[in-house]
Amino acid sequence: MKQLLLASLIGSAIAMATSATAAETDLQALEKAARAEGAVYSVGMPDSWANWKDTWADLNKLYGLKHQDTDMSSAQEIAKFAAEKENATADIGDVGAAFGPIAVQQGVTQPYKPSTWAQIPDWAKDADGHWMLAYTGSIAFIVNKQLVKDIPRSWADLKTGTYKVSAGDVSTAAQAVNGVLAAAIAMGGDETNVKPALEFYGELAKQGRLSLANPTIQTLEKGEVEVGVVWDFNGLSYRDQIDPERFEVLIPSDGSVISGYSTIINKWAKNPKETLKKTSRFWQNTRIPPAEFPHEADDLR
């Protein structure tokens, strides 16, 4: 379920702004054009998130392409594309599954279908190629064992604990939104009724236990987060990058959700050929290993 997909060089001339498949393109011409552009500028795709670090390293190693990212939330990415338009400073973004259709509605994307388009399930892609799900994850807890001695293993444990909980900004970030949904499911709600989760977080706030620190690798490393609500692929990555002995990452036993992130290409991208190359490389070889948790999707319904 936790996949970041890369593939061989395939693509189409995105400057034509069509939804043509990669099979209809001259791949050598695309590679030549991408090398000439020399760089790709992304948003919301930092080295510390998922496995972007190795993705960008592969592109640099294979094609000599440089990369620069500005980290931001899904909503901020879409707003940036819309605000800058022809003055675009970003080529590509990575947004939560629910934000892909919003980006299309806002008119900030352009379509592209890789050669493996038929292998992508219909539910995981826009019919016209404006977005496609690249990888999935499950909501998990990351616990700083130096600050929390009684490890919470469920939302119920969080409710009765004494430690602070960091969930992020639900107004802009898909990770935070899914953290709310997971809590709702654990407490008897669902996607149509998140009231139990709102009441839960509200009670944490009254107790002074709802931390305003966003659970990122930086805040975790500084010791600003006691318990963070994050995607499991982020939790595992943060743990291993900082100190595997310092953190525990686990799926809450009473409820979680599985969702993913979609690739969107800026309608006004300045480096379209390189963006296509990078998008194409999502779709064959797995870069993120299977999660360490013994569950399947059905276990979390």
Secondary structure, DSSP 8 states (H G I E B T S, - for coil): ----EE-SS----GGG----BGGGS-HHHHHHHHHHH-EEEEES--TTSTTHHHHHHHHHHHH--EEEEE---HHHHHHHHHHHGGG---SEEEEETTHHHHHHHTT-B---B-TTGGGS-GGGB-TTSS-EEEEEEEEEEEEETTT-SS---SHHHHHH--S-EE---TTT-HHHHHHHHHHHHHTT-BTTB-HHHHHHHHHHHHTT-EE-S---HHHHHTT--SEEEEEHHHHHHHHHHH-TTTEEEE--TT---EEEEEEEEBTT-S-HHHHHHHHHTTSSEE-S---SS---GGGG-
